[in-house]
Amino acid sequence: MRLLERQPRETGREYALRVLKENIVCLELAPGSMVSEKDLADQLGLSRTPVREALIELAKGGIVEVYPQKGSAVARIDYDLVEEARFMRGVLENAVVRQVCLMALPEDIIRLEESIRLQEFYLENGDKVRLMELDNEFHQMLFDIARKKKVYELMQNITIHFDRVRNMALNAVKDLKIVEDHRAITDAVKRRVPEEAAEWMDQHLSRYRIDEEDIRREYGASYFK
């Protein structure tokens, strides 16, 4: 399991939840795999209570399945839940990018463009982990510009289903369009064209449907419901 540095004033539960989410999205904790409270607590340097609380929180979102007397398992990919997560992101990010077209300052455009240049670099160099991080940072930046930081935080509980498939696409899809989409969104923001920015966002978030066949072929049936 990939461990992350604990942040200042982060509770044990918050830390366990953040690490578990990260490892589920990046498939270090693979779909269908069993997870042990004790093993997780030992690796994280925590007591079992915050780990149990984190697993319960993930179970509420359907990303972990808890079996009484047996333990917990990472849920397999359920494309119905992936679509629900995409729907939520689509509704929220469509509205956010429209606001960004009206609210973005020149320095905000510069930040977006700098992010895209970094994305292009890591895409060309095959660093999929850093590309995923920059992808997340780009979308978070849009929420920050629109002054909707709390909305972004609340969105994370369900979009983990969608994020897991996004990460799988990075390894399964040869002709990735992530950076091209971000460039098109930023260009529309720069020209202050909300409708165009929203259309590009819809297309960007819907690519998982096009990529599904490649993802299933790459990872095999055992990862999916």
N, C-alpha and C positions, 0 to 999 in steps of 0.2 A: 504494500500500500504506500502511496506517495504521501509523505507527511508535509505539512505546511507550518510555517512559523506562526506561533500564537500571537495574536495582536494585543496591544495594551488594553486592559480593562475588558477583554473578551472573557465571558464566562465559560466554564467547562462545556456546558451544553451547546453554546454558540460555536465554540471551537470544534467540537465533535461533529456538529451539523455541517459546518463549512467543509471540513476535511472529507466527510462521507460524501457530500454532494460532488465535490471535486473528483473523487475517485470513482464515483458511479458514472459521471459524465465522461471521464477519460477512459473508462472501461477497465481500470485497475481492479475494480470490483465488478466482475462481469455479470451480465444478465443471467439469472438463474442460480448464481453462486450463493452458498450459505455464508452467513456472517455470524460470528460469535461475539457476544457482549464482552466476555472476558478477554478474548484475543484483541479486540479493538481497544478496550480500555488499557491493556498492557502496552500496546503500540503507541497510543496517544499520551500515555503517562497520566491517565485519569482514573477516577473510581468508576464503577460500573453504572452508577446512577445517571450522570450526565450522558453517557453513551446510550443507555436505555431510553432516556427522554428524547434524544436525537433520532433514534430509530422509530419511536412512536410518532414523532413529527413527520418523518419521511413516509411512514405507513399511511398517515392521513391523506397524503398526496398521491398514494398508490405507487410509489417508487420502491417501497420496501413492503414485503409481505411477512407478517408475523404469524408463526404457527405455535400455538400453546404447547408447552412441554418439548418442543423440537428446536425452536430458535427462529431466526429470521433469514430471509432470502431476498436478494436483489430481484426486483420484478423483471420479467422478460419484456421485450419491446412490444407494446400494445399500440398499434397505429391509430386506434380510436382515441387514445389518450394523447398521442402525438398531435393529432389533428385538433383536439380541444386546446392544447397548449398553443399551437400555431394560430388558432382562431383568436385566443386572448391576445397574443402578441400582435396579430394583424390589426385588431381593433385599436389597441393602445398605440402601437407604433405608427399606424396610419395617421391618427390624430396628432401624435407628437411631432411627426416630421412636417405636418402642415403648419404647426405652431413655430417650428424651427425656421421655416421659410420666412416667417414674419418677424421673428425675434433675434435671429443670429446676428451677432456683431462681426465686424471684420476679423477680429482676433479669433472668434469661434470658427470661422471659415478656414483660417490658417491652421488651427488645431486639427480640424477634420482632414485637411489636405496633407498635413504632416503624418497623420495616422495612416492614410492611404499609401503614402510613399513607403512607410515602414512595412505595411502589409505586402506591398509588391516585392520588397526585398526578401521577406521571409517566405513568400510563396515561391519565388524564383530559386531560393536556396533549400527548399523542401523542409523547412522547420514548421511542421504542422501544429506542434504544441504552442509555439509562440504566435502562430497565425490565429489559432482559436482564441488565445488571450486578447489579441488585438481586435478580433471580430467583436468579442464581448465589450471591449473598451469603447469601440466605435459606437455601438448601440447605446451604451450607458452615457456616452458623451451627448448624444441627441437628447436624452431625457434631462441631462444636466442643463443643456442650453435652453430647453423648454421649461426649466424650473419644476421638474416633476421627478425629483430624486426619490422620494418616498414611493411613488408609483412603481418605479423600476425595482426597488427593493421588494415590494409586495408581490410583484410579478414573478419573482424567482422561484416561489414555492411550487408552482405548477409547470413552469416552462422547462424544468429539468428534463421532462420527457422529450421535449423538442430538442433541447441542447444535446442530449445523448445521441440522437440521430444526426444532428449537425456535425458532431465530432466524428461519427462513423463515416459520414460523407467525405470528410477530409482525406481519409485513407482509401475509400472505395471508388471515388469518382475521379476520373483522369482529367477531365476538362472543367476544372473548378471555375465558377463565375462569381465567387464571393467578392473579390476585390473590384471586378468590373461593376458589379451592382453598387458597391459602396461609392465608387467613383461617379456613377450616374446619379445616385441620390444626392451626393454632395454638389454636383454640377447644377442640379435642379434647385437645391437650396441656395446656391450662390446666385442664381438668376431669379430667385424669389418666385418660383412657379410651384405652388403647393400641390396642385393636381398631378403634375408630372412626378414630383417627389413621392407622393403617395402611391402612384401607379408602380413606380420602381420598387418601393418598399413591399407592396403586395407580391410582385413577381419574385423578389428576393426571398421572402419568407415562404413562398410556395414551391421553391425548387426541390424540397425534400420529396415531393410527389414524383418528380421526374427522376430523382436519384434512387428511388426505392428499389428498383430491380438490381442496380449495381450494389447497393448496400446489402441486400439479402444474399446476393451471390458471393460477396466478399466474406460475410460473417457466418453464413450457414443457418439452418433452421433452428438450432438449439437456442439461439438468442431471441427468438420471436414467439409470441403467442399465436 
